[in-house]
């Protein structure tokens, strides 16, 4: 099953296997990925692989910025999207 997400307004398809995630990583991060996957409990494997490794760096940058703004009390920037990635009016 293909998984998609929206990053910076663009719909992207995420890798569907650990092998695909690993192959998409820069070579110098693959040993780190292997170690993390071998040490992750099975009940957390899919979530950790997708969140920590399959998402592009831009998604993490956006998440870091969103976290900073929320911690500062700024909630006005948040957008809700439907399953097709379209912004839902509030």
Beta strands, then each sheet from edge to edge (+ up, - down):
strand 1: 3-7
strand 2: 10-14
strand 3: 80-81
strand 4: 87-88
sheet 1: 1+ 2-
sheet 2: 3+ 4-
end
